[in-house]
Amino acid sequence: MPLIDGRTDDLAEVARAARAWHHGSTLRDIRRAAPFVHLTGRFEVPDHDPAGLTESEWQGMRQEAGELEYAWQETYQALIEAAHSEPALRALYPFTSHWALRFSTTTRPRLTAVGPCLTAGSDGMYEVGRGFVTPDLGLFSTAHEAVALAVRRLPAGLGPTALGG
């Protein structure tokens, strides 16, 4: 997961960012050394608090969804926002693989996946499945419908997210 990203045509700025990273600078100090650097907001959580890490991951995921430059960006962003608006899912650690939204009861690095997998298609449809990118639980025209099914399919008695590893 990227902690920082950015674009520049100035190779000297890239070298300054790499040097700061190599010397153990904080993320904010890397940003000061190389202004093209964009802080993603991920994992800047004191004491590795699982609730804070979960919130930070949601923040990073929502920001990323809003900045994508793909034809399906709006559909994907709607899915992320709908999932985030649901308290049962917002309490879980979100993660993606190949743009498929999943949830975990533990933070990185050791994820414990729980519940269904949600995907947003370029055709504006939303898939919910038990496995990776399989719509075996349903195909929906709105993100909210897909998220509602995902919430209903969560196991009962999930506790707070725990530190993974």
Secondary structure, DSSP 8 states (H G I E B T S, - for coil): --SEE---S-HHHHHHHHHHHHTT--HHHHHHH-TT-EE--TT--GGG-HHHHHHHHHHHHHHHHHH--STTHHHHHHHHHHHHTSHHHHTSEEEEETTEEEEESB-TTS--EEEEEEEE-TTS-EEEESSTT--TTEEESSHHHHHHHHHHTS-TT----B---
